């Protein structure tokens, strides 16, 4: 089981990764007028689910 600091770092890394992916997706939508691929959205949703599980784990 992870200690509190390891868990905190893991959450931070997940959040940074999600933020970067969402930022790229946002730029594609706003600047290139390109909708994200369905698989890309699913991948982000899965990453968010993993993050939620990590946060909720005791």
Helices and strands as residue ranges (DSSP letters): H 4-31, H 38-56
